[in-house]
């Protein structure tokens, strides 16, 4: 946050670029544990484990889908079967429909964001072909 407030500070920018946020969080959690700032069992009971597991599981599934080529196949299908003018609307409706059943941040965004580059490329090829015909 300091690097956003002070964008001209080179030292702060270099330090922020080298720090791993997860490691800092674990270090502070261990320090809080060693100082007995709160009862351990109560803190662990308040962690939303179901949400954490859902987000991690969705991330793993999306990574598997990307590796398997499902995202490219889906974007190619959308790019060839949905009119170019309707692609943003269809994309929005799919995202809205998915949001009814799952977390937007944890599931919908990671599922749909990988589609954007290949979908843009497939619709761009179509627009170029149509433009060349005109």
N, CA, C and O atoms as a GROMACS GRO file, in nm:
protein
  536
    1UNK      N    1   0.083  -0.119   0.000
    1UNK     CA    2   0.000   0.000   0.000
    1UNK      C    3   0.087   0.125   0.000
    1UNK      O    4   0.052   0.227  -0.060
    2UNK      N    5   0.201   0.115   0.069
    2UNK     CA    6   0.290   0.230   0.070
    2UNK      C    7   0.344   0.260  -0.069
    2UNK      O    8   0.362   0.377  -0.106
    3UNK      N    9   0.371   0.155  -0.147
    3UNK     CA   10   0.422   0.180  -0.282
    3UNK      C   11   0.318   0.247  -0.371
    3UNK      O   12   0.353   0.319  -0.465
    4UNK      N   13   0.190   0.225  -0.342
    4UNK     CA   14   0.085   0.294  -0.417
    4UNK      C   15   0.074   0.439  -0.373
    4UNK      O   16   0.046   0.527  -0.455
    5UNK      N   17   0.096   0.465  -0.245
    5UNK     CA   18   0.088   0.601  -0.194
    5UNK      C   19   0.211   0.683  -0.234
    5UNK      O   20   0.201   0.804  -0.257
    6UNK      N   21   0.327   0.617  -0.240
    6UNK     CA   22   0.452   0.684  -0.274
    6UNK      C   23   0.514   0.618  -0.398
    6UNK      O   24   0.614   0.548  -0.385
    7UNK      N   25   0.456   0.641  -0.516
    7UNK     CA   26   0.506   0.570  -0.636
    7UNK      C   27   0.646   0.611  -0.678
    7UNK      O   28   0.712   0.537  -0.751
    8UNK      N   29   0.694   0.727  -0.636
    8UNK     CA   30   0.826   0.774  -0.678
    8UNK      C   31   0.940   0.720  -0.594
    8UNK      O   32   1.056   0.741  -0.629
    9UNK      N   33   0.912   0.652  -0.484
    9UNK     CA   34   1.015   0.603  -0.395
    9UNK      C   35   1.073   0.473  -0.450
    9UNK      O   36   1.006   0.370  -0.451
   10UNK      N   37   1.199   0.478  -0.497
   10UNK     CA   38   1.262   0.362  -0.560
   10UNK      C   39   1.291   0.252  -0.460
   10UNK      O   40   1.274   0.134  -0.492
   11UNK      N   41   1.334   0.287  -0.340
   11UNK     CA   42   1.366   0.187  -0.238
   11UNK      C   43   1.241   0.110  -0.199
   11UNK      O   44   1.243  -0.013  -0.188
   12UNK      N   45   1.133   0.182  -0.177
   12UNK     CA   46   1.007   0.118  -0.139
   12UNK      C   47   0.957   0.029  -0.252
   12UNK      O   48   0.905  -0.080  -0.226
   13UNK      N   49   0.971   0.072  -0.376
   13UNK     CA   50   0.929  -0.009  -0.491
   13UNK      C   51   1.010  -0.137  -0.503
   13UNK      O   52   0.955  -0.242  -0.535
   14UNK      N   53   1.140  -0.129  -0.477
   14UNK     CA   54   1.225  -0.247  -0.484
   14UNK      C   55   1.192  -0.346  -0.374
   14UNK      O   56   1.189  -0.467  -0.397
   15UNK      N   57   1.168  -0.295  -0.253
   15UNK     CA   58   1.136  -0.382  -0.140
   15UNK      C   59   1.000  -0.449  -0.163
   15UNK      O   60   0.985  -0.569  -0.137
   16UNK      N   61   0.903  -0.375  -0.210
   16UNK     CA   62   0.769  -0.431  -0.232
   16UNK      C   63   0.770  -0.536  -0.342
   16UNK      O   64   0.690  -0.630  -0.339
   17UNK      N   65   0.857  -0.522  -0.438
   17UNK     CA   66   0.865  -0.619  -0.546
   17UNK      C   67   0.928  -0.751  -0.505
   17UNK      O   68   0.910  -0.853  -0.572
   18UNK      N   69   1.002  -0.751  -0.395
   18UNK     CA   70   1.072  -0.871  -0.350
   18UNK      C   71   1.002  -0.945  -0.237
   18UNK      O   72   1.040  -1.057  -0.205
   19UNK      N   73   0.900  -0.886  -0.176
   19UNK     CA   74   0.834  -0.945  -0.059
   19UNK      C   75   0.724  -1.040  -0.103
   19UNK      O   76   0.642  -1.007  -0.188
   20UNK      N   77   0.723  -1.160  -0.043
   20UNK     CA   78   0.616  -1.257  -0.067
   20UNK      C   79   0.508  -1.236   0.038
   20UNK      O   80   0.534  -1.251   0.158
   21UNK      N   81   0.389  -1.201  -0.004
   21UNK     CA   82   0.280  -1.168   0.088
   21UNK      C   83   0.243  -1.288   0.175
   21UNK      O   84   0.217  -1.272   0.294
   22UNK      N   85   0.240  -1.406   0.117
   22UNK     CA   86   0.206  -1.526   0.193
   22UNK      C   87   0.306  -1.554   0.304
   22UNK      O   88   0.267  -1.591   0.415
   23UNK      N   89   0.434  -1.536   0.274
   23UNK     CA   90   0.537  -1.558   0.375
   23UNK      C   91   0.526  -1.458   0.488
   23UNK      O   92   0.541  -1.494   0.605
   24UNK      N   93   0.500  -1.333   0.456
   24UNK     CA   94   0.483  -1.231   0.560
   24UNK      C   95   0.363  -1.264   0.646
   24UNK      O   96   0.369  -1.248   0.768
   25UNK      N   97   0.254  -1.309   0.586
   25UNK     CA   98   0.134  -1.344   0.663
   25UNK      C   99   0.162  -1.461   0.758
   25UNK      O  100   0.118  -1.459   0.873
   26UNK      N  101   0.235  -1.561   0.711
   26UNK     CA  102   0.269  -1.675   0.796
   26UNK      C  103   0.361  -1.631   0.910
   26UNK      O  104   0.344  -1.676   1.023
   27UNK      N  105   0.456  -1.544   0.882
   27UNK     CA  106   0.546  -1.495   0.987
   27UNK      C  107   0.469  -1.420   1.095
   27UNK      O  108   0.493  -1.441   1.214
   28UNK      N  109   0.376  -1.334   1.055
   28UNK     CA  110   0.296  -1.262   1.154
   28UNK      C  111   0.202  -1.356   1.230
   28UNK      O  112   0.177  -1.334   1.348
   29UNK      N  113   0.151  -1.459   1.164
   29UNK     CA  114   0.066  -1.556   1.234
   29UNK      C  115   0.146  -1.633   1.338
   29UNK      O  116   0.097  -1.657   1.449
   30UNK      N  117   0.268  -1.671   1.305
   30UNK     CA  118   0.353  -1.741   1.401
   30UNK      C  119   0.388  -1.648   1.517
   30UNK      O  120   0.388  -1.691   1.633
   31UNK      N  121   0.419  -1.523   1.487
   31UNK     CA  122   0.450  -1.427   1.594
   31UNK      C  123   0.330  -1.408   1.686
   31UNK      O  124   0.346  -1.403   1.808
   32UNK      N  125   0.211  -1.397   1.629
   32UNK     CA  126   0.090  -1.382   1.711
   32UNK      C  127   0.065  -1.506   1.795
   32UNK      O  128   0.020  -1.497   1.909
   33UNK      N  129   0.094  -1.622   1.738
   33UNK     CA  130   0.079  -1.748   1.812
   33UNK      C  131   0.176  -1.755   1.929
   33UNK      O  132   0.138  -1.796   2.039
   34UNK      N  133   0.300  -1.716   1.906
   34UNK     CA  134   0.400  -1.720   2.012
   34UNK      C  135   0.372  -1.619   2.123
   34UNK      O  136   0.409  -1.642   2.238
   35UNK      N  137   0.309  -1.508   2.090
   35UNK     CA  138   0.278  -1.406   2.190
   35UNK      C  139   0.144  -1.431   2.258
   35UNK      O  140   0.102  -1.352   2.343
   36UNK      N  141   0.075  -1.539   2.222
   36UNK     CA  142  -0.056  -1.574   2.282
   36UNK      C  143  -0.155  -1.457   2.274
   36UNK      O  144  -0.215  -1.420   2.375
   37UNK      N  145  -0.170  -1.399   2.157
   37UNK     CA  146  -0.261  -1.286   2.140
   37UNK      C  147  -0.407  -1.328   2.144
   37UNK      O  148  -0.493  -1.246   2.177
   38UNK      N  149  -0.435  -1.452   2.113
   38UNK     CA  150  -0.574  -1.501   2.115
   38UNK      C  151  -0.572  -1.651   2.140
   38UNK      O  152  -0.471  -1.718   2.114
   39UNK      N  153  -0.683  -1.705   2.190
   39UNK     CA  154  -0.689  -1.850   2.210
   39UNK      C  155  -0.684  -1.923   2.075
   39UNK      O  156  -0.761  -1.891   1.984
   40UNK      N  157  -0.593  -2.020   2.063
   40UNK     CA  158  -0.570  -2.087   1.936
   40UNK      C  159  -0.693  -2.159   1.883
   40UNK      O  160  -0.726  -2.146   1.765
   41UNK      N  161  -0.759  -2.233   1.967
   41UNK     CA  162  -0.875  -2.310   1.923
   41UNK      C  163  -0.987  -2.220   1.872
   41UNK      O  164  -1.054  -2.253   1.775
   42UNK      N  165  -1.007  -2.108   1.938
   42UNK     CA  166  -1.112  -2.016   1.895
   42UNK      C  167  -1.079  -1.952   1.760
   42UNK      O  168  -1.166  -1.936   1.675
   43UNK      N  169  -0.953  -1.917   1.743
   43UNK     CA  170  -0.910  -1.857   1.615
   43UNK      C  171  -0.926  -1.956   1.500
   43UNK      O  172  -0.979  -1.922   1.395
   44UNK      N  173  -0.881  -2.079   1.521
   44UNK     CA  174  -0.890  -2.182   1.416
   44UNK      C  175  -1.036  -2.214   1.386
   44UNK      O  176  -1.070  -2.242   1.271
   45UNK      N  177  -1.122  -2.211   1.489
   45UNK     CA  178  -1.264  -2.239   1.467
   45UNK      C  179  -1.332  -2.129   1.384
   45UNK      O  180  -1.431  -2.155   1.316
   46UNK      N  181  -1.278  -2.008   1.389
   46UNK     CA  182  -1.340  -1.896   1.316
   46UNK      C  183  -1.292  -1.883   1.171
   46UNK      O  184  -1.345  -1.802   1.096
   47UNK      N  185  -1.192  -1.960   1.133
   47UNK     CA  186  -1.143  -1.955   0.995
   47UNK      C  187  -1.247  -2.018   0.903
   47UNK      O  188  -1.295  -2.128   0.931
   48UNK      N  189  -1.284  -1.950   0.794
   48UNK     CA  190  -1.385  -2.006   0.702
   48UNK      C  191  -1.325  -2.114   0.611
   48UNK      O  192  -1.299  -2.089   0.493
   49UNK      N  193  -1.302  -2.233   0.665
   49UNK     CA  194  -1.236  -2.339   0.592
   49UNK      C  195  -1.312  -2.381   0.468
   49UNK      O  196  -1.251  -2.412   0.366
   50UNK      N  197  -1.446  -2.383   0.475
   50UNK     CA  198  -1.524  -2.423   0.357
   50UNK      C  199  -1.499  -2.330   0.239
   50UNK      O  200  -1.485  -2.375   0.125
   51UNK      N  201  -1.495  -2.201   0.267
   51UNK     CA  202  -1.471  -2.103   0.160
   51UNK      C  203  -1.330  -2.116   0.106
   51UNK      O  204  -1.309  -2.110  -0.016
   52UNK      N  205  -1.234  -2.133   0.193
   52UNK     CA  206  -1.095  -2.148   0.149
   52UNK      C  207  -1.079  -2.272   0.061
   52UNK      O  208  -1.014  -2.267  -0.043
   53UNK      N  209  -1.139  -2.383   0.104
   53UNK     CA  210  -1.130  -2.505   0.024
   53UNK      C  211  -1.203  -2.492  -0.109
   53UNK      O  212  -1.158  -2.546  -0.210
   54UNK      N  213  -1.317  -2.421  -0.111
   54UNK     CA  214  -1.390  -2.402  -0.236
   54UNK      C  215  -1.307  -2.322  -0.335
   54UNK      O  216  -1.298  -2.357  -0.452
   55UNK      N  217  -1.246  -2.214  -0.288
   55UNK     CA  218  -1.166  -2.129  -0.377
   55UNK      C  219  -1.043  -2.205  -0.426
   55UNK      O  220  -1.008  -2.197  -0.544
   56UNK      N  221  -0.976  -2.278  -0.336
   56UNK     CA  222  -0.859  -2.355  -0.376
   56UNK      C  223  -0.897  -2.466  -0.474
   56UNK      O  224  -0.826  -2.490  -0.572
   57UNK      N  225  -1.009  -2.534  -0.449
   57UNK     CA  226  -1.055  -2.640  -0.538
   57UNK      C  227  -1.092  -2.587  -0.675
   57UNK      O  228  -1.061  -2.648  -0.777
   58UNK      N  229  -1.160  -2.472  -0.677
   58UNK     CA  230  -1.196  -2.412  -0.806
   58UNK      C  231  -1.070  -2.372  -0.883
   58UNK      O  232  -1.064  -2.388  -1.005
   59UNK      N  233  -0.972  -2.319  -0.813
   59UNK     CA  234  -0.846  -2.282  -0.878
   59UNK      C  235  -0.777  -2.402  -0.939
   59UNK      O  236  -0.722  -2.394  -1.048
   60UNK      N  237  -0.779  -2.514  -0.868
   60UNK     CA  238  -0.718  -2.637  -0.919
   60UNK      C  239  -0.793  -2.686  -1.041
   60UNK      O  240  -0.732  -2.726  -1.141
   61UNK      N  241  -0.926  -2.685  -1.034
   61UNK     CA  242  -1.006  -2.731  -1.149
   61UNK      C  243  -0.984  -2.644  -1.272
   61UNK      O  244  -0.976  -2.695  -1.383
   62UNK      N  245  -0.974  -2.514  -1.252
   62UNK     CA  246  -0.950  -2.423  -1.365
   62UNK      C  247  -0.812  -2.449  -1.423
   62UNK      O  248  -0.795  -2.448  -1.545
   63UNK      N  249  -0.712  -2.471  -1.338
   63UNK     CA  250  -0.577  -2.500  -1.387
   63UNK      C  251  -0.575  -2.629  -1.469
   63UNK      O  252  -0.508  -2.637  -1.571
   64UNK      N  253  -0.649  -2.730  -1.424
   64UNK     CA  254  -0.657  -2.856  -1.498
   64UNK      C  255  -0.727  -2.833  -1.632
   64UNK      O  256  -0.685  -2.887  -1.735
   65UNK      N  257  -0.834  -2.753  -1.632
   65UNK     CA  258  -0.906  -2.724  -1.756
   65UNK      C  259  -0.818  -2.649  -1.855
   65UNK      O  260  -0.824  -2.674  -1.975
   66UNK      N  261  -0.736  -2.557  -1.806
   66UNK     CA  262  -0.646  -2.483  -1.894
   66UNK      C  263  -0.542  -2.578  -1.954
   66UNK      O  264  -0.514  -2.573  -2.073
   67UNK      N  265  -0.485  -2.665  -1.871
   67UNK     CA  266  -0.384  -2.761  -1.920
   67UNK      C  267  -0.444  -2.859  -2.020
   67UNK      O  268  -0.376  -2.901  -2.114
   68UNK      N  269  -0.570  -2.897  -2.000
   68UNK     CA  270  -0.635  -2.994  -2.088
   68UNK      C  271  -0.681  -2.932  -2.220
   68UNK      O  272  -0.718  -3.004  -2.312
   69UNK      N  273  -0.679  -2.800  -2.229
   69UNK     CA  274  -0.721  -2.734  -2.352
   69UNK      C  275  -0.870  -2.703  -2.359
   69UNK      O  276  -0.920  -2.661  -2.463
   70UNK      N  277  -0.940  -2.723  -2.249
   70UNK     CA  278  -1.084  -2.699  -2.246
   70UNK      C  279  -1.116  -2.551  -2.269
   70UNK      O  280  -1.212  -2.518  -2.338
   71UNK      N  281  -1.036  -2.465  -2.211
   71UNK     CA  282  -1.060  -2.321  -2.223
   71UNK      C  283  -1.047  -2.277  -2.368
   71UNK      O  284  -1.129  -2.201  -2.418
   72UNK      N  285  -0.944  -2.324  -2.436
   72UNK     CA  286  -0.926  -2.289  -2.578
   72UNK      C  287  -1.038  -2.344  -2.664
   72UNK      O  288  -1.087  -2.277  -2.755
   73UNK      N  289  -1.080  -2.468  -2.635
   73UNK     CA  290  -1.190  -2.528  -2.712
   73UNK      C  291  -1.319  -2.451  -2.690
   73UNK      O  292  -1.394  -2.427  -2.786
   74UNK      N  293  -1.346  -2.412  -2.567
   74UNK     CA  294  -1.468  -2.338  -2.536
   74UNK      C  295  -1.467  -2.200  -2.601
   74UNK      O  296  -1.568  -2.157  -2.656
   75UNK      N  297  -1.353  -2.132  -2.596
   75UNK     CA  298  -1.347  -2.000  -2.658
   75UNK      C  299  -1.357  -2.009  -2.809
   75UNK      O  300  -1.417  -1.921  -2.872
   76UNK      N  301  -1.301  -2.112  -2.869
   76UNK     CA  302  -1.313  -2.132  -3.014
   76UNK      C  303  -1.459  -2.158  -3.051
   76UNK      O  304  -1.508  -2.105  -3.150
   77UNK      N  305  -1.527  -2.240  -2.971
   77UNK     CA  306  -1.668  -2.270  -2.998
   77UNK      C  307  -1.752  -2.144  -2.985
   77UNK      O  308  -1.838  -2.118  -3.070
   78UNK      N  309  -1.729  -2.066  -2.880
   78UNK     CA  310  -1.805  -1.943  -2.862
   78UNK      C  311  -1.775  -1.845  -2.975
   78UNK      O  312  -1.866  -1.782  -3.029
   79UNK      N  313  -1.648  -1.834  -3.011
   79UNK     CA  314  -1.609  -1.741  -3.117
   79UNK      C  315  -1.668  -1.777  -3.252
   79UNK      O  316  -1.690  -1.688  -3.335
   80UNK      N  317  -1.693  -1.905  -3.276
   80UNK     CA  318  -1.746  -1.945  -3.407
   80UNK      C  319  -1.898  -1.960  -3.409
   80UNK      O  320  -1.958  -1.954  -3.516
   81UNK      N  321  -1.962  -1.981  -3.295
   81UNK     CA  322  -2.106  -2.005  -3.292
   81UNK      C  323  -2.189  -1.888  -3.241
   81UNK      O  324  -2.311  -1.885  -3.261
   82UNK      N  325  -2.128  -1.793  -3.176
   82UNK     CA  326  -2.201  -1.678  -3.124
   82UNK      C  327  -2.162  -1.558  -3.210
   82UNK      O  328  -2.044  -1.534  -3.234
   83UNK      N  329  -2.260  -1.481  -3.258
   83UNK     CA  330  -2.226  -1.362  -3.337
   83UNK      C  331  -2.134  -1.269  -3.258
   83UNK      O  332  -2.150  -1.253  -3.137
   84UNK      N  333  -2.040  -1.209  -3.327
   84UNK     CA  334  -1.938  -1.127  -3.261
   84UNK      C  335  -2.001  -1.016  -3.177
   84UNK      O  336  -1.952  -0.985  -3.069
   85UNK      N  337  -2.107  -0.956  -3.226
   85UNK     CA  338  -2.172  -0.848  -3.151
   85UNK      C  339  -2.236  -0.899  -3.022
   85UNK      O  340  -2.255  -0.822  -2.928
   86UNK      N  341  -2.269  -1.027  -3.018
   86UNK     CA  342  -2.336  -1.084  -2.900
   86UNK      C  343  -2.240  -1.149  -2.801
   86UNK      O  344  -2.282  -1.191  -2.693
   87UNK      N  345  -2.111  -1.158  -2.834
   87UNK     CA  346  -2.014  -1.224  -2.746
   87UNK      C  347  -2.007  -1.156  -2.609
   87UNK      O  348  -2.013  -1.227  -2.508
   88UNK      N  349  -1.995  -1.024  -2.600
   88UNK     CA  350  -1.992  -0.963  -2.466
   88UNK      C  351  -2.119  -0.989  -2.386
   88UNK      O  352  -2.113  -1.013  -2.265
   89UNK      N  353  -2.234  -0.985  -2.451
   89UNK     CA  354  -2.359  -1.011  -2.383
   89UNK      C  355  -2.367  -1.156  -2.336
   89UNK      O  356  -2.408  -1.184  -2.224
   90UNK      N  357  -2.327  -1.249  -2.422
   90UNK     CA  358  -2.329  -1.391  -2.385
   90UNK      C  359  -2.232  -1.418  -2.271
   90UNK      O  360  -2.263  -1.493  -2.179
   91UNK      N  361  -2.116  -1.357  -2.277
   91UNK     CA  362  -2.016  -1.372  -2.172
   91UNK      C  363  -2.070  -1.320  -2.039
   91UNK      O  364  -2.052  -1.383  -1.936
   92UNK      N  365  -2.136  -1.206  -2.042
   92UNK     CA  366  -2.194  -1.147  -1.921
   92UNK      C  367  -2.306  -1.234  -1.865
   92UNK      O  368  -2.316  -1.252  -1.744
   93UNK      N  369  -2.390  -1.286  -1.952
   93UNK     CA  370  -2.500  -1.371  -1.906
   93UNK      C  371  -2.449  -1.502  -1.845
   93UNK      O  372  -2.504  -1.549  -1.745
   94UNK      N  373  -2.347  -1.560  -1.905
   94UNK     CA  374  -2.289  -1.683  -1.848
   94UNK      C  375  -2.230  -1.654  -1.711
   94UNK      O  376  -2.249  -1.732  -1.617
   95UNK      N  377  -2.159  -1.544  -1.699
   95UNK     CA  378  -2.102  -1.506  -1.569
   95UNK      C  379  -2.209  -1.479  -1.465
   95UNK      O  380  -2.195  -1.518  -1.349
   96UNK      N  381  -2.316  -1.412  -1.505
   96UNK     CA  382  -2.425  -1.384  -1.412
   96UNK      C  383  -2.495  -1.512  -1.369
   96UNK      O  384  -2.529  -1.528  -1.252
   97UNK      N  385  -2.518  -1.602  -1.463
   97UNK     CA  386  -2.581  -1.730  -1.431
   97UNK      C  387  -2.495  -1.811  -1.335
   97UNK      O  388  -2.545  -1.869  -1.239
   98UNK      N  389  -2.364  -1.815  -1.362
   98UNK     CA  390  -2.274  -1.889  -1.274
   98UNK      C  391  -2.269  -1.828  -1.134
   98UNK      O  392  -2.253  -1.900  -1.036
   99UNK      N  393  -2.284  -1.696  -1.126
   99UNK     CA  394  -2.278  -1.628  -0.996
   99UNK      C  395  -2.396  -1.663  -0.906
   99UNK      O  396  -2.386  -1.649  -0.784
  100UNK      N  397  -2.506  -1.709  -0.964
  100UNK     CA  398  -2.618  -1.753  -0.882
  100UNK      C  399  -2.581  -1.874  -0.797
  100UNK      O  400  -2.633  -1.890  -0.686
  101UNK      N  401  -2.493  -1.958  -0.847
  101UNK     CA  402  -2.463  -2.084  -0.782
  101UNK      C  403  -2.330  -2.090  -0.710
  101UNK      O  404  -2.308  -2.179  -0.628
  102UNK      N  405  -2.241  -1.996  -0.739
  102UNK     CA  406  -2.109  -2.002  -0.676
  102UNK      C  407  -2.052  -1.862  -0.657
  102UNK      O  408  -2.112  -1.763  -0.699
  103UNK      N  409  -1.940  -1.856  -0.592
  103UNK     CA  410  -1.874  -1.730  -0.563
  103UNK      C  411  -1.819  -1.667  -0.691
  103UNK      O  412  -1.754  -1.734  -0.771
  104UNK      N  413  -1.846  -1.540  -0.709
  104UNK     CA  414  -1.794  -1.470  -0.826
  104UNK      C  415  -1.643  -1.462  -0.821
  104UNK      O  416  -1.575  -1.492  -0.920
  105UNK      N  417  -1.589  -1.423  -0.707
  105UNK     CA  418  -1.445  -1.407  -0.694
  105UNK      C  419  -1.373  -1.540  -0.694
  105UNK      O  420  -1.265  -1.552  -0.752
  106UNK      N  421  -1.431  -1.641  -0.630
  106UNK     CA  422  -1.362  -1.768  -0.615
  106UNK      C  423  -1.379  -1.864  -0.730
  106UNK      O  424  -1.291  -1.946  -0.755
  107UNK      N  425  -1.491  -1.856  -0.803
  107UNK     CA  426  -1.518  -1.955  -0.907
  107UNK      C  427  -1.539  -1.891  -1.044
  107UNK      O  428  -1.472  -1.928  -1.141
  108UNK      N  429  -1.628  -1.796  -1.053
  108UNK     CA  430  -1.667  -1.740  -1.184
  108UNK      C  431  -1.551  -1.666  -1.249
  108UNK      O  432  -1.520  -1.691  -1.366
  109UNK      N  433  -1.486  -1.576  -1.178
  109UNK     CA  434  -1.377  -1.500  -1.236
  109UNK      C  435  -1.261  -1.590  -1.278
  109UNK      O  436  -1.212  -1.575  -1.391
  110UNK      N  437  -1.214  -1.683  -1.193
  110UNK     CA  438  -1.106  -1.771  -1.241
  110UNK      C  439  -1.148  -1.861  -1.357
  110UNK      O  440  -1.064  -1.902  -1.437
  111UNK      N  441  -1.277  -1.892  -1.366
  111UNK     CA  442  -1.322  -1.978  -1.476
  111UNK      C  443  -1.332  -1.901  -1.606
  111UNK      O  444  -1.300  -1.955  -1.712
  112UNK      N  445  -1.375  -1.776  -1.601
  112UNK     CA  446  -1.399  -1.701  -1.723
  112UNK      C  447  -1.281  -1.615  -1.768
  112UNK      O  448  -1.267  -1.589  -1.888
  113UNK      N  449  -1.196  -1.571  -1.677
  113UNK     CA  450  -1.084  -1.486  -1.716
  113UNK      C  451  -0.990  -1.554  -1.815
  113UNK      O  452  -0.943  -1.488  -1.907
  114UNK      N  453  -0.959  -1.684  -1.800
  114UNK     CA  454  -0.871  -1.746  -1.901
  114UNK      C  455  -0.932  -1.752  -2.041
  114UNK      O  456  -0.860  -1.769  -2.139
  115UNK      N  457  -1.063  -1.737  -2.052
  115UNK     CA  458  -1.129  -1.739  -2.183
  115UNK      C  459  -1.102  -1.612  -2.263
  115UNK      O  460  -1.105  -1.615  -2.386
  116UNK      N  461  -1.076  -1.503  -2.197
  116UNK     CA  462  -1.072  -1.372  -2.263
  116UNK      C  463  -0.967  -1.363  -2.373
  116UNK      O  464  -1.003  -1.322  -2.484
  117UNK      N  465  -0.840  -1.398  -2.350
  117UNK     CA  466  -0.742  -1.382  -2.460
  117UNK      C  467  -0.774  -1.466  -2.583
  117UNK      O  468  -0.768  -1.416  -2.696
  118UNK      N  469  -0.808  -1.593  -2.563
  118UNK     CA  470  -0.835  -1.677  -2.680
  118UNK      C  471  -0.968  -1.640  -2.746
  118UNK      O  472  -0.982  -1.652  -2.867
  119UNK      N  473  -1.064  -1.596  -2.667
  119UNK     CA  474  -1.192  -1.550  -2.723
  119UNK      C  475  -1.171  -1.423  -2.804
  119UNK      O  476  -1.231  -1.406  -2.910
  120UNK      N  477  -1.088  -1.334  -2.754
  120UNK     CA  478  -1.058  -1.212  -2.828
  120UNK      C  479  -0.987  -1.244  -2.958
  120UNK      O  480  -1.014  -1.183  -3.062
  121UNK      N  481  -0.896  -1.341  -2.953
  121UNK     CA  482  -0.824  -1.380  -3.075
  121UNK      C  483  -0.917  -1.444  -3.176
  121UNK      O  484  -0.907  -1.415  -3.296
  122UNK      N  485  -1.009  -1.530  -3.130
  122UNK     CA  486  -1.099  -1.598  -3.226
  122UNK      C  487  -1.199  -1.499  -3.286
  122UNK      O  488  -1.231  -1.510  -3.404
  123UNK      N  489  -1.248  -1.405  -3.209
  123UNK     CA  490  -1.341  -1.306  -3.265
  123UNK      C  491  -1.267  -1.206  -3.353
  123UNK      O  492  -1.323  -1.154  -3.449
  124UNK      N  493  -1.141  -1.179  -3.321
  124UNK     CA  494  -1.063  -1.088  -3.404
  124UNK      C  495  -1.040  -1.147  -3.542
  124UNK      O  496  -1.048  -1.077  -3.643
  125UNK      N  497  -1.012  -1.279  -3.546
  125UNK     CA  498  -0.995  -1.345  -3.676
  125UNK      C  499  -1.123  -1.337  -3.758
  125UNK      O  500  -1.118  -1.316  -3.879
  126UNK      N  501  -1.237  -1.354  -3.693
  126UNK     CA  502  -1.366  -1.347  -3.762
  126UNK      C  503  -1.390  -1.206  -3.813
  126UNK      O  504  -1.433  -1.188  -3.927
  127UNK      N  505  -1.362  -1.105  -3.731
  127UNK     CA  506  -1.384  -0.965  -3.772
  127UNK      C  507  -1.292  -0.932  -3.888
  127UNK      O  508  -1.334  -0.864  -3.982
  128UNK      N  509  -1.169  -0.978  -3.885
  128UNK     CA  510  -1.076  -0.953  -3.997
  128UNK      C  511  -1.125  -1.021  -4.124
  128UNK      O  512  -1.115  -0.962  -4.232
  129UNK      N  513  -1.178  -1.143  -4.114
  129UNK     CA  514  -1.227  -1.212  -4.233
  129UNK      C  515  -1.348  -1.140  -4.292
  129UNK      O  516  -1.357  -1.125  -4.414
  130UNK      N  517  -1.439  -1.096  -4.207
  130UNK     CA  518  -1.558  -1.024  -4.255
  130UNK      C  519  -1.518  -0.891  -4.315
  130UNK      O  520  -1.573  -0.851  -4.418
  131UNK      N  521  -1.424  -0.822  -4.252
  131UNK     CA  522  -1.378  -0.692  -4.303
  131UNK      C  523  -1.309  -0.710  -4.438
  131UNK      O  524  -1.324  -0.625  -4.526
  132UNK      N  525  -1.234  -0.819  -4.456
  132UNK     CA  526  -1.166  -0.843  -4.583
  132UNK      C  527  -1.265  -0.869  -4.693
  132UNK      O  528  -1.240  -0.833  -4.808
  133UNK      N  529  -1.379  -0.933  -4.661
  133UNK     CA  530  -1.481  -0.960  -4.761
  133UNK      C  531  -1.549  -0.832  -4.807
  133UNK      O  532  -1.593  -0.822  -4.922
  134UNK      N  533  -1.558  -0.735  -4.718
  134UNK     CA  534  -1.624  -0.609  -4.754
  134UNK      C  535  -1.534  -0.527  -4.840
  134UNK      O  536  -1.571  -0.417  -4.881
   0.00000   0.00000   0.00000
